[in-house]
Amino acid sequence: NKNPLYTPPRFFCYHQNAKMAAMVTGEYQLKQKELFDILEAKLKKGESSVTLVEPVKDYVNDRRTCLTSVVFIPTELQEKILDKVISPLKEADTRQYYYVPNSFHLTIQNIKTINEPPSFNENDIELAREVFQEVISKFKSINFQIAGIFELPTSLSLRAYSDETLKDLALALRKKLKEAGVPDNKTYASEEVVFGNISISRYTSDPNQAFFEQVEQLKNVEIGVLKAFTVSLITTNSICHPDKTKIIEKFNLQ
């Protein structure tokens, strides 16, 4: 892999996988875990074609903008993520970018990926708003089990497991967005299995060995349950920085 921030695969012992399996219950969550594991392995070998965010040195002032929909993370879970995950990682390697609490989010459905200039206009935003007004209220709230680290070539996320409501919602939004003329431009690993994740760090340089040792220790970290009641349609930059985020409208699930 020619990406300078690409990290070669590392291997974890069986008891870690067994512990993670114990956290994940339900047929659909097991499918999500399988996809997480397959995608992570492929990314480490440079074999996946999923859409990834290209790294930059200065994420705070990143001018690239996206149009997306998210669930923002409540304060009690923000504190757990900071204490259990970000603090030890930052202590291991201060050079990387770590998300600030108010930027923690879980993406429900992308619309237009980050680009400079933006790959959308005000008319696209209005069309997307109309789709979300029509679709979101038809679906029940979603509970996400936040557990485990998801390693990508240039970033780290927390894994988020749910029931099939997430898939049904995402596919309904994709269908209606396409019909409205604002199709999602992101490439996914699967059309049948949809999972959530919460970005926690983006790399500004090759992480050091202490960082990856800490990642291994945190591989199966348990954060808790995120109860998603509200979906926010937003424009933002690559790190969802509060200063670069505009909430267009909030939509309530059932």
Disulfide bonds with the S-S distance in Angstrom:
none
